[in-house]
Structures are given as C-alpha cells and as structure tokens.
Amino acid sequence: MRILVTGALGQLGMSIKAESSKHSEYEFLFTDLEELDISNYDAVEKLVLSWKPDVLINCASYNAVDKAEDDPMAALLINGKAVQSLAGIARKHDIGLIHVSTDYIFDGKKGSPYTELDEPHPQSKYAHSKFIGEQAVHTANPRAAIIRTSWLYSEYGNNFVKTIRKLAAERDELRVVDDQKGTPTYAGDLAKAILIMLPALKDFKEVRTYNFSNEGLTHWAEFAEAIIDLSKLKCKITAVTTEEYGMSKAARPAYSLLDKSKIITEFNLKIPDWRESLSLCIKNLKNNI
C-alpha cells in the first residue's frame, strides 16, 4: 500500500514519519510545501497520477489561531480550499483520505464530552476555516476519515510543551489560563492510531468522523505545571482566566473534551492518559532543552 503524506514537516507529519519505520508493509512518500503545494490542484493531481498512492494523509494545516483573525484568507486557503482539492482528487482517483481537524470547531458550551454527532459552532476564523475543510471532505465524499484532535504537541516543531520548557528555563513565573479545559494529544499517539486505521479505509462507503486525543481532562495551567514538573524545572505557574491573560485575539472553547468511544471501539485502540504520553515526550526532549 502506498501512502502519500502532506504537511510532512509539521508535528503530525514528523510523528508519522518516525512511526513509519515500524510499518514495512507500507510505502510512504512524505511531502511538504517545497515538494507539493496542496492548494495547487494541478500539482497534486500530477503527483497522484505519477506516484499512484492508495491513501492520502493530509497533515498540512494553517494553525496560527490568533493570526487567522487578521488574515482569514490565508487560513481558508490551506484549511478550506486546499482540502477541497485533496478531497476532490481522492474521490476522482479512488484514493483513501485521512484528514485531520480540530476540537476548536466546537464552541465549548456543551459541558460534557463532544461526540462526532455534536453540531459544530466555530467561534474563530481559524475554527471556521477548519470546519469549511470538513464540509469540503463531506461534499466530495471520497473514502475518507476526518479525525478531530485537540491540543497537539510533540518533540517536533513549535508547540505548547516546548514553549513552556523554554520559558520555564528562563523565567521564575509564568501566567497560564485555567478556564479552558480539554485534553492534550501527543502526536506520536495520533500517528500510531492513523496507521492502524489505514487498512479499513478500503471498505469505507462514506466519510466517517472520529475524535482522538489522549485520555483524561485538564486545563492549560495544570498542563504547564505537569510539563515543568516532569522537566524538573523550577518555575511558578500562576493560573489566570482567559480575560486576565488578555493576549488572545481568537476565541477558544472553554471546554472541548472529546468522546473517543467510536474510534476506540472500531479500531480496538488503547489510548494512554495524557500524563503518561507527556512523560514519554519529555523524556525524548530531555537532551534538547
């Protein structure tokens, strides 16, 4: 089976690449913007026709949540228009598609775990662009899985874990919000789940949506404290409200816990608690602080 991965230099793309060495049954082609501009329909189709992938995993995403408030078209280009092209090409050439979305499509007002059947209410330009991408996949209707995830971090790229470790090594105190609750997702765990899902795509008759994060519930301040503790750093975390923090342009859901029963049941997954996976990630990062 041939697997084409877009957004290969992002956190998830890099995590899939690291995990791919354990899957000799698959042949992978990893591409990022330099090799493949996913907003260019002709370029994507040309590669598909020449390399003939069986599955396309779209890890490419515009993730600058606050910046999207000032430049929504940039977010829509990658998270909306480009996804429309990928989904259309997947349908046209009978290629399986895995597309990654976000918990931010929800408004955070439900107060209990979100299922795949809950209606999205995006509250920011970024969230809206991701929802447009989901709709584009449904409209094209290839053999596809949409995976909604939350609070993604890894050993790669820029993310909350690496930022907190860096700042905590430089400062005595950090202010972090405690009124946004959800679950961190270790990209390594998501990568494993995606590769487990691949064989099932051939039997999909319609687009299926799944939730995936690590287990447990926390808030950003507690997450930061765990990062500092596991990193054996000395830095005080002062919990503040989003309003007190005052540095976010984009609205974020106050509660975005994802119900993962569907993906766990269908693929017999065992998902680690967020603290367990955070410990593994920090162990891998220890020599790079």
C-alpha positions in Angstrom: 0.0 0.0 0.0 1.3 3.4 -1.0 0.8 6.3 1.4 1.2 10.0 0.4 1.6 12.3 3.4 1.2 16.0 3.1 2.4 18.5 5.6 5.4 16.2 6.4 7.4 18.8 8.3 4.6 19.6 10.8 4.2 17.9 14.2 1.9 15.1 13.0 3.8 14.6 9.7 7.1 14.2 11.5 5.5 11.8 14.0 4.0 9.7 11.2 7.4 9.6 9.6 9.0 8.4 12.9 6.3 5.7 13.3 6.5 4.7 9.6 9.7 2.7 10.2 7.6 0.2 12.1 5.4 -0.4 9.1 7.4 -2.1 6.3 4.1 -3.2 4.7 3.6 0.4 3.6 5.5 2.6 1.1 5.5 6.2 2.2 6.1 9.5 0.3 6.4 12.5 2.6 5.8 15.9 1.1 5.8 19.4 2.5 5.2 22.8 0.8 8.6 22.7 -1.1 7.7 19.4 -2.7 3.9 19.9 -3.0 1.7 22.9 -2.7 -1.6 21.3 -1.7 -3.5 24.5 -2.8 -2.4 23.8 -6.3 -4.9 21.3 -7.7 -2.9 20.5 -10.9 0.3 19.8 -8.9 -1.5 17.5 -6.5 -3.2 15.6 -9.3 0.1 15.3 -11.3 1.8 13.7 -8.3 -1.2 11.4 -7.7 -1.1 10.3 -11.3 2.6 9.6 -11.3 3.1 8.0 -7.9 -0.3 6.4 -7.6 -0.9 6.4 -3.8 -3.6 4.2 -2.3 -4.1 6.6 0.7 -3.5 10.3 1.2 -2.9 11.5 4.8 -3.4 15.3 5.0 -1.3 16.7 7.9 -1.0 20.1 6.3 -2.8 22.8 8.2 -2.8 26.6 8.9 -2.6 26.6 12.7 -1.8 30.2 13.6 -5.1 30.6 15.6 -4.7 34.3 16.5 -3.0 35.4 13.3 -6.0 34.0 11.3 -8.2 36.7 12.9 -6.2 39.3 10.9 -5.6 37.1 7.8 -8.6 34.7 7.5 -8.0 34.1 3.8 -4.6 32.5 4.5 -6.3 30.1 6.8 -9.1 29.4 4.3 -6.6 28.7 1.5 -4.9 25.8 3.4 -7.7 24.6 5.7 -10.5 25.0 3.2 -9.7 25.4 -0.5 -6.7 23.0 -0.4 -8.7 20.4 1.4 -11.5 20.7 -1.2 -8.9 20.0 -3.9 -7.4 17.0 -2.0 -10.9 15.5 -1.3 -11.9 16.0 -4.9 -8.8 14.3 -6.2 -9.2 11.5 -3.8 -12.7 10.9 -5.0 -11.8 11.2 -8.7 -9.0 8.7 -8.4 -10.5 6.4 -5.7 -7.8 7.2 -3.1 -8.5 6.8 0.6 -8.2 10.1 2.5 -7.4 10.8 6.2 -7.9 14.5 7.1 -7.1 16.0 10.5 -9.4 18.5 12.0 -9.7 20.2 15.5 -11.7 20.4 18.7 -11.9 24.2 18.1 -14.9 23.7 15.7 -17.0 23.4 18.9 -18.0 26.4 20.9 -17.2 24.8 24.3 -20.6 25.4 25.8 -21.8 21.8 26.0 -20.3 20.9 29.4 -19.9 17.2 28.6 -17.7 15.3 26.1 -18.3 16.1 22.5 -19.2 13.2 20.2 -18.9 13.1 16.5 -22.6 13.8 16.2 -22.5 17.1 18.0 -23.1 20.1 15.8 -20.0 22.3 15.2 -20.2 26.0 16.2 -16.8 27.5 15.3 -16.0 30.7 17.2 -12.9 31.9 15.4 -11.6 32.5 11.9 -9.3 29.5 12.3 -12.0 27.3 13.6 -14.3 28.4 10.8 -11.6 27.5 8.2 -11.2 24.0 9.7 -15.0 23.5 9.6 -15.0 24.6 5.9 -12.4 21.9 5.3 -14.6 19.2 7.0 -17.5 20.3 4.8 -15.4 20.1 1.7 -14.5 16.5 2.5 -18.2 15.6 3.0 -19.1 17.3 -0.3 -16.5 15.4 -2.3 -17.4 12.2 -0.4 -14.2 10.1 -1.0 -13.4 7.1 1.1 -12.3 9.2 4.0 -11.9 9.6 7.7 -11.9 13.0 9.4 -10.1 12.9 12.7 -10.7 15.7 15.2 -8.0 16.1 17.7 -7.0 18.6 20.4 -4.0 20.4 22.0 -1.5 18.7 19.8 2.2 18.5 20.9 5.3 16.5 20.1 9.1 16.5 20.0 8.9 18.4 16.7 8.2 22.0 15.6 6.6 24.7 17.8 4.1 23.6 20.4 2.9 24.3 24.0 5.2 21.8 25.6 8.4 23.1 24.0 7.4 26.7 24.6 6.7 26.1 28.4 10.0 24.2 28.8 11.9 27.1 27.1 10.2 29.9 29.1 10.4 28.0 32.4 14.1 27.7 32.0 14.3 31.5 31.5 11.8 32.8 34.0 10.7 32.4 37.6 7.0 32.7 36.9 4.5 32.1 34.0 0.9 33.1 33.7 -1.2 30.4 32.1 -5.0 30.2 31.7 -7.0 27.7 33.7 -10.5 28.3 32.3 -10.0 26.4 29.1 -10.4 22.6 29.7 -9.6 19.8 27.3 -7.1 17.1 26.7 -3.5 17.3 25.3 -2.8 15.0 22.4 0.7 13.5 21.9 1.2 13.4 18.1 3.0 10.1 18.4 -0.1 8.5 19.7 -2.2 10.1 17.0 0.3 8.9 14.4 0.0 5.3 15.7 -3.8 5.4 15.5 -3.8 6.8 12.0 -1.5 4.0 10.8 -3.7 1.4 12.5 -6.7 2.8 10.6 -5.3 2.6 7.1 -6.4 -0.9 6.1 -10.0 -0.1 7.0 -10.3 2.8 4.5 -10.8 0.4 1.6 -14.2 -0.6 3.0 -15.5 2.9 3.7 -18.6 3.8 1.8 -18.9 7.3 3.1 -16.9 9.9 5.1 -16.6 8.9 8.7 -15.7 11.3 11.5 -13.7 10.3 14.6 -12.5 12.0 17.8 -9.0 11.4 19.0 -7.0 12.8 22.0 -5.2 11.2 24.9 -7.3 10.2 27.9 -8.1 12.5 30.8 -9.2 16.1 31.3 -7.0 19.1 32.3 -6.6 22.8 31.8 -3.7 24.7 30.3 -2.2 25.8 33.7 -2.3 22.2 35.0 -0.7 21.0 31.8 2.0 23.6 32.2 2.7 22.5 35.8 3.0 18.9 34.6 5.5 19.9 31.9 7.6 21.8 34.4 7.4 19.0 37.0 8.4 16.3 34.5 11.1 18.5 33.1 12.5 19.0 36.7 12.5 22.8 36.2 11.8 25.5 38.8 9.1 27.9 37.7 5.9 29.0 39.3 2.7 28.8 37.3 0.2 31.4 38.1 -3.3 30.4 36.9 -5.3 33.2 35.3 -8.6 33.5 33.4 -8.6 34.0 29.6 -9.8 37.5 30.2 -7.0 38.2 32.7 -4.4 36.8 30.3 -5.7 39.2 27.6 -3.3 38.2 24.8 -5.6 36.1 22.6 -7.3 37.6 19.6 -9.2 34.4 18.7 -12.0 32.9 20.8 -11.2 29.4 22.1 -13.6 26.8 23.5 -13.8 26.8 27.3 -14.5 23.1 27.3 -13.5 20.7 24.4 -13.2 17.2 25.9 -13.7 14.7 23.1 -15.6 11.5 23.4 -13.3 8.8 21.9 -15.6 5.8 22.2 -16.2 5.4 18.5 -12.5 5.2 17.4 -11.6 3.1 20.4 -14.4 0.6 19.6 -13.9 0.4 15.8 -10.2 0.1 15.9 -9.6 -1.6 19.3 -7.3 1.3 20.4 -5.7 1.6 23.8 -5.1 5.3 24.3 -2.7 6.4 27.1 -3.6 9.0 29.7 -2.2 12.5 28.8 0.3 12.4 31.7 1.8 9.1 30.5 2.3 10.4 27.0 3.6 13.7 28.2 6.2 11.9 30.3 7.4 10.0 27.2 7.6 13.1 25.1 9.6 15.0 27.7 11.9 12.0 28.1 12.6 12.3 24.4 13.2 16.0 24.7 15.4 16.0 27.8 18.7 16.5 26.0 17.4 19.4 23.9 16.3 22.0 26.4 
